[in-house]
Amino acid sequence: MSRPLLIAHRGAPGKGAVENTVRAFRDAIARGADGVEMDVRGTADGRLVVFHDDVALLPGGKRVPVRKLKLEDLRDPSLEVHDRVTSFEETLRAVLGRAGVVLEIKEPGLEESVAAAIASLKAGTRLPWLLVASFHPGVLEAIARHAPGLRRGLVVSPGGPGLGGALRGRMPLRAWRSSGAHDLLPSHGTVTAAMVDAVGKKGGRVIPWTVNTPEDAARVLEAGAAGVITDRLEVVPR
């Protein structure tokens, strides 16, 4: 049996690094991570940025959707996050050849741009492995059209997002089967050996998140999970 994948959630930031930044990803790789998980959103000027939240906090406390801001807006010195926002292309380039990537597309409509960026950097062949993931089945279906050679994973959680996301989280296997995804990325508390067996029979992997205790890591790996996505890389001894 191959060693389980140790994947740094948003780079598993520490020692001053901020999540979803080149520094966090490089630090995680240096600490032994097999891969990094990063979040991608779109901006008002059609760029792709590595950013988790759907809103940015502007000076004065105003919350503005990331999709309504330009990349240069997100890098404005007056903005709290300006020093950590990088484009998807910049971030992906920084980890090429160094570790695998779980790329979570946070919203529909970015699929063609993501596929084009991956193709332009030849990331599909220059990374040890690449998994494009999303909570949204429609995103994975679009990726399958634009880049049929990319491996896809459905993210599920009983917590959503939205009513559809919550329903998929309560019926993860049914949602995974209907999505056409290769792999299933469930919240760790829902993982069972039966789930892993069902996905494995179709050639897929179960990679749970966010596994932050040694006990949870041991439980999901005992169930047969292919790896863990974690904020704490030490939960799986290397």
Rosetta blueprint (number, residue, H / E / L):
1 M L
2 S L
3 R L
4 P L
5 L E
6 L E
7 I E
8 A E
9 H E
10 R L
11 G L
12 A L
13 P L
14 G L
15 K L
16 G L
17 A L
18 V L
19 E L
20 N L
21 T L
22 V H
23 R H
24 A H
25 F H
26 R H
27 D H
28 A H
29 I H
30 A H
31 R L
32 G L
33 A L
34 D L
35 G E
36 V E
37 E E
38 M E
39 D E
40 V E
41 R E
42 G E
43 T L
44 A L
45 D L
46 G L
47 R L
48 L E
49 V E
50 V E
51 F L
52 H L
53 D L
54 D L
55 V E
56 A E
57 L E
58 L L
59 P L
60 G L
61 G L
62 K L
63 R E
64 V E
65 P E
66 V H
67 R H
68 K H
69 L L
70 K L
71 L H
72 E H
73 D H
74 L H
75 R L
76 D L
77 P L
78 S L
79 L L
80 E L
81 V L
82 H H
83 D H
84 R H
85 V L
86 T L
87 S E
88 F H
89 E H
90 E H
91 T H
92 L H
93 R H
94 A H
95 V H
96 L L
97 G L
98 R L
99 A L
100 G E
101 V E
102 V E
103 L E
104 E E
105 I E
106 K L
107 E L
108 P L
109 G L
110 L L
111 E H
112 E H
113 S H
114 V H
115 A H
116 A H
117 A H
118 I H
119 A H
120 S H
121 L L
122 K L
123 A H
124 G H
125 T H
126 R H
127 L L
128 P L
129 W L
130 L E
131 L E
132 V E
133 A E
134 S E
135 F L
136 H L
137 P H
138 G H
139 V H
140 L H
141 E H
142 A H
143 I H
144 A H
145 R H
146 H H
147 A L
148 P L
149 G L
150 L L
151 R E
152 R E
153 G E
154 L E
155 V E
156 V E
157 S L
158 P L
159 G L
160 G L
161 P L
162 G H
163 L H
164 G H
165 G H
166 A H
167 L H
168 R H
169 G H
170 R H
171 M L
172 P H
173 L H
174 R H
175 A H
176 W H
177 R H
178 S H
179 S H
180 G L
181 A L
182 H L
183 D E
184 L E
185 L E
186 P E
187 S E
188 H H
189 G H
190 T H
191 V L
192 T L
193 A H
194 A H
195 M H
196 V H
197 D H
198 A H
199 V H
200 G H
201 K L
202 K L
203 G L
204 G L
205 R L
206 V E
207 I L
208 P L
209 W E
210 T L
211 V L
212 N L
213 T L
214 P H
215 E H
216 D H
217 A H
218 A H
219 R H
220 V H
221 L H
222 E H
223 A L
224 G L
225 A L
226 A L
227 G E
228 V E
229 I E
230 T E
231 D L
232 R L
233 L H
234 E H
235 V H
236 V L
237 P L
238 R L
